[in-house]
Amino acid sequence: MEQHKLAAGAAQPDIVLLTKPQCHLCGDARTVVARVAAELGLQWRERSVLDHPELLEKFAEEIPVLMIDGIQRDFWRIDEDRLRRLLSQE
């Protein structure tokens, strides 16, 4: 597998995975985000929409949702290759 790294001096993207308990797709998404972020040496965080009513209202039917720098980049099934490309361009 080809290894990609964030360009030297590039800002760390803000990677947030929005999830909720009892979500069968969230575990898969968590695994993908963790793997790609680790490959690229990036940090990411997970937020439960149940702790943020405004996010629950906005994304209730799309969980899990992947946000990068505040922009929705994927939902339901996180595409690993697409995520790698997005983060390698940051």
Disulfide bonds with the S-S distance in Angstrom:
Cys23-Cys26 2.24
